[in-house]
Amino acid sequence: MRRLTVAEIVAATGGTTALPPDLPIPGPVVADSRQVEPGSLFVALPGEKVDGATFAAGAVADGAVAILTERSPADPGLVGLPLIRVPDTRIALGDLARWYLADLRAKRADVTVFGITGSNGKTTTKDLLGELMAGSSGADGDTIAPRGSYNSDIGLPLTLLRGGPETANFVMEFGADKPGDNTYLSSILAPQIVAVLKVGTAHIEQFGSQEAILEAKFETTASMAPGGTVVLNADDFRVASLAPRAAAKGLHTVTFGREAGAQVRALDVTLDAVGRASYRLVVTPDVTGEAIDLPVALSLVGEHHVYNSLAAAAAALVAGRPPQVIAERLGAGAASPHRMAVTERADGITVIDDAYNANPESMAAALRTLQVAGRGRRTVAVLSEMRELGAGSPAAHRAVGELTAELGVDVVIVIGEGAAEIAAGAASAQTYPDLDQARTALAGLLRAGDVVLVKASNGTGLWALGDELADGRLGPGRREEA
């Protein structure tokens, strides 16, 4: 990031301070005191369980130059500290990021901001698009596409504030928990290119319906200027229906999919023995001015990644990346942790860790991937709760159990009371109340050669078992198999 001054922070946030206006803030902007470096601005966010202001003194001791806070300088623990006071710390962080990005754009005309939204696949698409855009300006480090999901009103601004004079591309996710969230994030990003992947049932408890979820996806275009491009999934009828609305705002559209009519299309899709897809990337001439037909072989496991790769390819083509570069780099793309991460262990166990998040659509995709990867081997599904599904949660969980039976999953492990309906729908399942008991059971259950899927919403903590399985801490060990 570029060096900030106290005056710039105050002007961007509407804050007040007794610090000298020309005092430099040369370090990063952080909201976690453990990430403080000499020269940092520490954003002391209030929270339900932990108030960042309680770590302010430690942050200063570790080198923070200033503390952004809504607390009074007379509050215990803040007396004498270098504070910049604002009415609302979260809003101030967004205001600072909005100003910072506008300043970068004013200094560099080629800065491109991508926004990715969808009920499934956002992070993987973001990772792939980041790979496709890296080096597009001819410089190393010209693209920021954070590992993981930094897509909230905290993570997104902090990511933008990592940019600097060398940054040509920001590849960002939109993460919404309620109506209006994406409108706010769009106001910070003002993206030139937005990709809408899919409208599913994630967060339906907060939104109430898939139609309301669709509206939230379209909110991402709220601050797009006319002439921008919206990349739409032609095979999702709800997403495709956004095309006329985008046109009415003066936005271009490019469609992707597997069905006829998509402008960026996957043809002749095949899967290898572990479920990695290969296909022909076919692009109509109206996208880039030339017809494209190139082979793509994904390293990601799961047929559903075809759509994620198509969305990334379409966005990169709109941004002017060469088609050959796109086809080659799609094959090298890797996912963020706990997102269909595949580990081949020395004892012959294959672990498919997709425990970062879950909803009915992604759960089904993961189970179908397990079926493909486990051909001729014993398959084990370790499943827990899908959260924020509202009144439809019991039926959705039961349907997951029924799918395990339909696909012939050999061993189904269900963890936690919230996932009980999975067991009810399965042909047979072993149920455990918590991770500890499931961990003990798995240690004695797994066999060399098994293919194990770990899948649940992030809040269940099942990702911890994913880590233990992937690094070999959990499994048969030296136990002799019968």
C-alpha positions as CSV (number, residue, x, y, z in Angstrom):
1,M,0.0,0.0,0.0
2,R,1.1,3.6,-0.4
3,R,2.0,5.8,2.6
4,L,-1.0,7.5,4.2
5,T,-1.1,10.6,6.4
6,V,-3.2,11.4,9.3
7,A,-4.7,14.3,7.3
8,E,-5.8,11.9,4.6
9,I,-7.4,9.5,7.0
10,V,-9.3,12.2,8.8
11,A,-10.5,13.7,5.5
12,A,-11.7,10.2,4.2
13,T,-13.4,9.2,7.4
14,G,-14.7,12.5,8.9
15,G,-12.7,11.7,12.0
16,T,-11.1,14.0,14.6
17,T,-7.7,13.8,16.2
18,A,-5.1,15.7,18.1
19,L,-2.3,14.1,16.0
20,P,-0.3,16.2,13.6
21,P,-1.9,16.2,10.1
22,D,1.3,15.4,8.3
23,L,2.1,12.4,10.5
24,P,2.8,9.5,8.1
25,I,1.2,6.1,8.4
26,P,3.6,4.0,6.3
27,G,2.5,0.6,7.4
28,P,-0.6,-1.6,6.7
29,V,-4.2,-0.9,7.9
30,V,-5.1,-3.9,10.1
31,A,-8.1,-4.8,12.3
32,D,-6.3,-7.7,14.1
33,S,-3.8,-6.6,16.7
34,R,-1.7,-9.7,15.9
35,Q,-1.0,-8.3,12.5
36,V,0.3,-5.0,13.6
37,E,3.6,-3.9,12.1
38,P,5.7,-0.8,12.7
39,G,3.8,2.1,11.1
40,S,0.4,0.4,11.1
41,L,-3.0,2.0,11.5
42,F,-5.0,-0.3,13.9
43,V,-8.7,-0.2,13.3
44,A,-10.3,-1.0,16.7
45,L,-13.6,-2.6,15.7
46,P,-16.2,-3.1,18.4
47,G,-17.6,-6.6,18.6
48,E,-20.2,-8.7,20.4
49,K,-17.5,-10.7,22.3
50,V,-14.3,-8.7,21.9
51,D,-13.8,-5.0,21.6
52,G,-10.8,-4.1,19.5
53,A,-10.1,-1.1,21.7
54,T,-9.0,-3.4,24.5
55,F,-6.0,-4.2,22.3
56,A,-5.1,-0.7,21.4
57,A,-2.3,-0.2,23.9
58,G,-0.7,-3.4,22.8
59,A,-1.0,-2.4,19.2
60,V,0.8,0.9,19.9
61,A,3.5,-1.0,21.8
62,D,3.9,-3.2,18.7
63,G,4.4,-0.2,16.4
64,A,1.0,1.1,15.5
65,V,1.2,4.8,14.7
66,A,-2.5,5.5,15.2
67,I,-5.7,3.8,16.4
68,L,-9.0,4.3,14.5
69,T,-11.8,4.1,17.1
70,E,-15.2,5.3,18.1
71,R,-14.3,5.2,21.7
72,S,-13.5,8.2,23.9
73,P,-9.9,9.1,24.6
74,A,-10.9,9.2,28.3
75,D,-11.9,5.5,28.3
76,P,-9.8,3.2,30.3
77,G,-7.0,1.7,28.3
78,L,-7.1,4.6,25.7
79,V,-5.8,7.5,27.7
80,G,-2.7,9.0,26.1
81,L,-2.9,6.8,23.0
82,P,-2.7,8.2,19.4
83,L,-6.4,8.1,18.5
84,I,-8.4,9.1,15.4
85,R,-12.0,9.2,16.5
86,V,-14.9,8.4,14.2
87,P,-18.7,8.0,14.8
88,D,-18.7,4.4,13.5
89,T,-15.5,2.4,13.0
90,R,-16.9,0.0,10.4
91,I,-18.3,2.7,8.3
92,A,-15.1,4.7,8.6
93,L,-13.1,1.7,7.4
94,G,-15.3,1.5,4.3
95,D,-15.0,5.2,3.8
96,L,-11.2,5.0,4.0
97,A,-11.1,2.1,1.5
98,R,-13.5,3.9,-0.9
99,W,-11.3,7.1,-0.8
100,Y,-8.2,5.0,-1.2
101,L,-9.4,3.1,-4.2
102,A,-10.6,6.4,-5.9
103,D,-7.1,7.9,-5.2
104,L,-5.4,4.8,-6.8
105,R,-7.7,5.1,-9.9
106,A,-7.0,8.8,-10.2
107,K,-3.3,8.1,-10.4
108,R,-3.5,5.0,-12.6
109,A,-6.1,4.8,-15.4
110,D,-5.8,1.0,-15.9
111,V,-6.9,-0.1,-12.5
112,T,-9.7,-2.7,-13.0
113,V,-11.9,-3.9,-10.2
114,F,-13.7,-7.2,-10.5
115,G,-16.6,-8.2,-8.3
116,I,-17.8,-11.8,-8.0
117,T,-21.2,-12.8,-6.5
118,G,-23.2,-16.0,-6.3
119,S,-24.6,-18.6,-3.9
120,N,-21.8,-21.0,-4.8
121,G,-18.3,-20.8,-6.2
122,K,-17.4,-17.2,-5.4
123,T,-14.0,-17.9,-3.8
124,T,-12.9,-20.5,-6.3
125,T,-13.8,-18.2,-9.2
126,K,-12.0,-15.4,-7.5
127,D,-8.9,-17.6,-7.1
128,L,-9.0,-18.6,-10.7
129,L,-9.6,-15.1,-12.0
130,G,-6.7,-13.9,-9.9
131,E,-4.4,-16.4,-11.6
132,L,-5.7,-15.3,-15.0
133,M,-5.1,-11.6,-14.4
134,A,-1.7,-11.9,-12.6
135,G,1.0,-10.1,-14.6
136,S,-1.5,-8.5,-17.0
137,S,0.2,-5.1,-16.7
138,G,3.6,-6.7,-17.1
139,A,4.5,-6.3,-13.5
140,D,4.8,-8.8,-10.6
141,G,2.3,-8.3,-7.9
142,D,-0.1,-6.3,-10.0
143,T,-3.2,-8.3,-9.0
144,I,-4.7,-8.6,-5.6
145,A,-7.0,-11.6,-5.1
146,P,-6.9,-12.6,-1.5
147,R,-6.7,-16.2,-0.5
148,G,-9.9,-17.2,1.4
149,S,-13.1,-15.2,1.6
150,Y,-12.4,-11.6,2.5
151,N,-15.8,-10.5,1.3
152,S,-17.4,-8.7,4.2
153,D,-17.7,-5.0,5.1
154,I,-14.4,-5.6,7.0
155,G,-12.5,-8.0,4.9
156,L,-13.2,-6.2,1.6
157,P,-12.0,-2.7,2.7
158,L,-8.9,-4.2,4.3
159,T,-8.1,-6.0,1.1
160,L,-8.5,-2.8,-1.0
161,L,-6.2,-1.0,1.4
162,R,-3.4,-3.5,0.5
163,G,-3.2,-2.0,-3.0
164,G,-0.5,0.3,-4.1
165,P,1.0,2.0,-7.1
166,E,1.8,-1.4,-8.7
167,T,-1.8,-2.7,-8.4
168,A,-3.6,-3.0,-11.7
169,N,-6.3,-5.5,-10.7
170,F,-8.5,-6.1,-7.7
171,V,-10.4,-9.4,-7.8
172,M,-13.0,-9.3,-5.0
173,E,-15.9,-11.3,-3.7
174,F,-19.2,-9.8,-2.6
175,G,-20.5,-11.4,0.6
176,A,-24.1,-10.5,1.7
177,D,-26.0,-11.6,4.8
178,K,-29.0,-9.4,4.2
179,P,-30.6,-7.0,1.7
180,G,-28.5,-3.9,1.1
181,D,-25.1,-5.5,2.0
182,N,-24.0,-5.7,-1.7
183,T,-25.2,-2.2,-2.4
184,Y,-22.9,-1.0,0.3
185,L,-20.0,-3.1,-0.9
186,S,-20.6,-1.9,-4.5
187,S,-20.4,1.7,-3.3
188,I,-16.8,1.0,-2.1
189,L,-15.7,-1.0,-5.1
190,A,-17.5,0.6,-8.0
191,P,-16.4,-2.4,-10.1
192,Q,-16.0,-2.4,-13.9
193,I,-16.7,-6.1,-14.3
194,V,-19.1,-8.2,-12.2
195,A,-19.7,-11.9,-12.5
196,V,-23.0,-13.4,-11.2
197,L,-22.5,-17.2,-10.8
198,K,-25.6,-18.8,-9.4
199,V,-28.7,-18.1,-7.3
200,G,-29.1,-20.9,-4.8
201,T,-30.4,-21.1,-1.2
202,A,-27.4,-19.9,0.8
203,H,-28.5,-17.4,3.5
204,I,-32.2,-17.9,2.5
205,E,-33.1,-17.6,6.2
206,Q,-32.1,-13.9,6.0
207,F,-33.4,-13.2,2.5
208,G,-36.6,-15.2,2.6
209,S,-36.7,-16.4,-1.1
210,Q,-34.5,-17.1,-4.1
211,E,-36.0,-14.0,-5.7
212,A,-34.7,-11.9,-2.9
213,I,-31.3,-13.5,-3.2
214,L,-31.4,-12.6,-6.9
215,E,-32.0,-9.0,-6.0
216,A,-29.0,-9.1,-3.7
217,K,-26.8,-10.4,-6.5
218,F,-28.0,-7.5,-8.7
219,E,-27.1,-5.0,-6.0
220,T,-23.5,-5.6,-6.9
221,T,-24.1,-3.5,-10.0
222,A,-25.4,-0.5,-7.9
223,S,-22.3,1.6,-8.3
224,M,-21.1,0.3,-11.7
225,A,-20.7,3.1,-14.3
226,P,-22.4,2.7,-17.7
227,G,-20.1,0.8,-20.0
228,G,-19.2,-1.8,-17.4
229,T,-19.8,-5.5,-18.1
230,V,-21.9,-8.1,-16.2
231,V,-20.9,-11.7,-16.7
232,L,-24.0,-13.9,-16.3
233,N,-24.5,-17.6,-16.0
234,A,-26.7,-18.4,-19.0
235,D,-27.7,-21.8,-17.5
236,D,-29.3,-20.4,-14.4
237,F,-32.6,-18.9,-15.5
238,R,-32.7,-16.4,-12.6
239,V,-29.2,-15.1,-13.3
240,A,-29.9,-14.9,-17.1
241,S,-33.0,-12.9,-16.4
242,L,-30.7,-10.0,-15.2
243,A,-29.5,-9.3,-18.8
244,P,-32.3,-6.8,-19.7
245,R,-32.0,-5.0,-16.3
246,A,-28.2,-4.7,-16.9
247,A,-28.8,-3.3,-20.3
248,A,-31.2,-0.8,-19.0
249,K,-28.4,0.6,-16.8
250,G,-26.1,0.9,-19.8
251,L,-24.1,-2.2,-18.9
252,H,-22.8,-4.8,-21.3
253,T,-23.4,-8.5,-20.7
254,V,-21.4,-11.6,-21.5
255,T,-22.9,-15.0,-20.8
256,F,-21.2,-18.3,-19.9
257,G,-22.5,-21.8,-19.6
258,R,-22.6,-25.3,-21.0
259,E,-25.9,-25.0,-22.9
260,A,-26.3,-23.7,-26.4
261,G,-26.5,-19.9,-26.6
262,A,-23.8,-19.1,-24.1
263,Q,-21.1,-16.8,-25.4
264,V,-18.3,-18.5,-23.3
265,R,-19.1,-22.2,-23.4
266,A,-17.6,-25.5,-22.3
267,L,-18.1,-28.3,-24.8
268,D,-17.2,-32.0,-24.6
269,V,-16.8,-32.1,-20.8
270,T,-15.0,-35.2,-19.5
271,L,-13.9,-36.2,-16.0
272,D,-10.7,-38.1,-15.1
273,A,-10.5,-40.8,-12.5
274,V,-10.6,-38.4,-9.6
275,G,-13.2,-36.0,-11.0
276,R,-11.0,-33.3,-12.7
277,A,-12.8,-31.8,-15.7
278,S,-11.4,-31.3,-19.2
279,Y,-13.3,-29.4,-21.9
280,R,-13.2,-27.3,-25.0
281,L,-13.4,-23.6,-24.3
282,V,-15.5,-22.1,-27.1
283,V,-16.1,-18.4,-27.3
284,T,-18.2,-16.6,-29.9
285,P,-16.6,-13.8,-31.9
286,D,-18.7,-11.0,-30.4
287,V,-16.8,-11.3,-27.1
288,T,-13.2,-10.7,-28.3
289,G,-13.6,-10.2,-32.0
290,E,-12.4,-13.7,-32.9
291,A,-13.8,-17.2,-32.5
292,I,-12.0,-19.2,-29.9
293,D,-11.8,-23.0,-29.5
294,L,-9.1,-24.1,-27.0
295,P,-8.6,-27.2,-24.8
296,V,-8.8,-26.7,-21.0
297,A,-7.8,-29.3,-18.3
298,L,-8.7,-28.2,-14.8
299,S,-6.6,-29.3,-11.8
300,L,-9.6,-28.7,-9.5
301,V,-11.6,-31.7,-8.5
302,G,-15.4,-31.6,-9.2
303,E,-17.4,-31.1,-12.3
304,H,-19.1,-28.0,-10.8
305,H,-15.8,-26.2,-11.2
306,V,-16.5,-26.0,-15.0
307,Y,-18.9,-23.2,-14.3
308,N,-16.4,-21.4,-11.9
309,S,-13.7,-21.6,-14.6
310,L,-16.0,-20.4,-17.3
311,A,-17.0,-17.3,-15.3
312,A,-13.3,-16.6,-14.6
313,A,-12.5,-17.0,-18.3
314,A,-15.3,-14.7,-19.4
315,A,-14.3,-12.0,-17.0
316,A,-10.7,-12.2,-18.0
317,L,-11.6,-12.1,-21.7
318,V,-13.6,-9.0,-21.1
319,A,-10.6,-7.5,-19.4
320,G,-8.5,-8.3,-22.5
321,R,-6.4,-11.3,-21.4
322,P,-5.2,-13.4,-24.3
323,P,-7.3,-16.6,-24.8
324,Q,-4.3,-18.9,-24.9
325,V,-3.0,-17.6,-21.5
326,I,-6.5,-18.1,-20.1
327,A,-6.7,-21.7,-21.3
328,E,-3.3,-22.6,-20.0
329,R,-3.7,-20.9,-16.6
330,L,-7.1,-22.4,-15.9
331,G,-5.3,-25.7,-15.7
332,A,-2.9,-24.5,-13.0
333,G,-5.5,-22.8,-10.8
334,A,-5.7,-24.0,-7.2
335,A,-8.5,-23.4,-4.6
336,S,-8.3,-21.6,-1.3
337,P,-8.1,-23.8,1.8
338,H,-11.1,-26.0,2.7
339,R,-12.7,-25.6,-0.8
340,M,-12.5,-29.0,-2.5
341,A,-8.9,-29.2,-1.5
342,V,-7.7,-32.7,-2.4
343,T,-4.9,-34.4,-0.4
344,E,-3.4,-37.8,-1.4
345,R,-2.0,-39.3,1.8
346,A,0.9,-41.6,2.0
347,D,-1.3,-44.4,3.4
348,G,-3.5,-44.3,0.3
349,I,-6.4,-42.3,1.8
350,T,-7.7,-39.4,-0.4
351,V,-9.1,-36.5,1.5
352,I,-11.5,-34.0,-0.2
353,D,-11.8,-31.1,2.2
354,D,-14.8,-28.8,1.4
355,A,-15.5,-27.8,4.9
356,Y,-15.4,-24.0,4.5
357,N,-19.1,-23.6,3.9
358,A,-22.2,-25.6,2.8
359,N,-25.6,-25.2,1.3
360,P,-27.8,-27.7,-0.5
361,E,-26.3,-27.0,-3.9
362,S,-22.7,-27.2,-2.9
363,M,-23.4,-30.2,-0.7
364,A,-24.8,-32.1,-3.7
365,A,-21.9,-31.1,-5.9
366,A,-19.4,-32.3,-3.3
367,L,-21.2,-35.7,-2.8
368,R,-21.3,-36.2,-6.6
369,T,-17.5,-35.5,-6.7
370,L,-17.0,-38.0,-4.0
371,Q,-18.9,-40.6,-6.1
372,V,-16.6,-40.0,-9.1
373,A,-13.4,-39.8,-7.1
374,G,-14.3,-43.0,-5.2
375,R,-15.0,-45.3,-8.1
376,G,-13.7,-48.7,-7.1
377,R,-12.8,-47.5,-3.6
378,R,-14.7,-47.1,-0.3
379,T,-16.3,-43.7,0.1
380,V,-16.7,-41.9,3.4
381,A,-18.8,-38.8,3.8
382,V,-18.2,-36.8,7.0
383,L,-21.0,-34.3,7.1
384,S,-22.4,-31.7,9.5
385,E,-24.9,-28.9,9.5
386,M,-25.8,-26.5,6.7
387,R,-26.6,-23.2,8.5
388,E,-28.9,-20.3,7.7
389,L,-31.5,-22.3,5.7
390,G,-34.5,-21.1,7.7
391,A,-37.7,-23.1,7.8
392,G,-36.6,-25.4,4.9
393,S,-33.6,-26.6,6.9
394,P,-34.9,-30.0,8.0
395,A,-36.1,-31.0,4.5
396,A,-32.8,-29.8,3.0
397,H,-30.7,-31.8,5.4
398,R,-32.9,-34.9,4.8
399,A,-32.5,-34.5,1.1
400,V,-28.7,-34.6,1.6
401,G,-29.0,-37.9,3.4
402,E,-31.2,-39.2,0.6
403,L,-28.6,-38.2,-1.9
404,T,-25.9,-40.2,0.0
405,A,-28.1,-43.2,-0.4
406,E,-28.8,-42.6,-4.0
407,L,-25.1,-42.2,-4.8
408,G,-24.2,-45.3,-2.8
409,V,-21.8,-43.6,-0.3
410,D,-20.4,-46.5,1.7
411,V,-20.0,-44.8,5.1
412,V,-21.9,-41.7,6.2
413,I,-20.7,-39.9,9.4
414,V,-23.1,-37.2,10.7
415,I,-22.0,-34.8,13.4
416,G,-24.1,-32.5,15.5
417,E,-27.8,-32.2,16.4
418,G,-28.4,-29.7,13.6
419,A,-27.5,-32.3,11.0
420,A,-29.7,-35.1,12.4
421,E,-32.0,-35.1,9.4
422,I,-29.1,-36.1,7.2
423,A,-28.9,-39.3,9.1
424,A,-32.7,-39.7,8.8
425,G,-32.5,-39.5,5.0
426,A,-29.5,-41.7,4.6
427,A,-29.7,-45.5,4.1
428,S,-27.5,-45.8,7.1
429,A,-25.4,-43.4,9.1
430,Q,-23.2,-43.2,12.1
431,T,-24.1,-40.1,14.2
432,Y,-22.0,-38.3,16.8
433,P,-22.9,-35.3,19.0
434,D,-19.7,-33.4,18.6
435,L,-16.3,-33.3,16.8
436,D,-14.4,-35.0,19.6
437,Q,-16.5,-38.2,19.5
438,A,-16.5,-38.2,15.7
439,R,-12.7,-37.8,15.7
440,T,-12.3,-40.9,18.0
441,A,-14.6,-42.9,15.7
442,L,-12.8,-41.9,12.5
443,A,-9.4,-42.9,14.0
444,G,-10.7,-46.5,14.2
445,L,-12.9,-46.5,11.1
446,L,-10.7,-45.3,8.2
447,R,-8.8,-47.7,6.0
448,A,-6.0,-47.3,3.6
449,G,-7.5,-46.5,0.2
450,D,-10.6,-44.7,1.4
451,V,-11.8,-41.5,-0.2
452,V,-13.1,-39.2,2.5
453,L,-15.2,-36.1,2.0
454,V,-15.5,-33.5,4.8
455,K,-18.3,-31.0,4.2
456,A,-20.3,-28.6,6.4
457,S,-20.9,-24.9,7.1
458,N,-17.9,-23.1,8.5
459,G,-19.4,-22.4,11.8
460,T,-19.6,-26.1,12.7
461,G,-15.8,-26.2,13.0
462,L,-15.7,-29.4,10.8
463,W,-12.8,-27.8,8.9
464,A,-10.6,-28.8,11.9
465,L,-11.2,-32.4,11.1
466,G,-10.4,-31.6,7.5
467,D,-7.0,-30.3,8.6
468,E,-6.3,-33.3,10.7
469,L,-7.3,-35.7,8.0
470,A,-5.2,-33.9,5.4
471,D,-2.0,-33.7,7.4
472,G,-2.3,-37.4,8.6
473,R,-3.0,-36.7,12.2
474,L,-6.3,-38.6,11.9
475,G,-6.6,-42.0,10.4
476,P,-5.7,-45.7,10.7
477,G,-2.1,-45.0,11.7
478,R,-0.3,-48.3,12.3
479,R,-3.4,-50.2,13.1
480,E,-3.5,-53.5,11.2
481,E,-6.5,-53.8,9.0
482,A,-8.4,-57.1,8.8
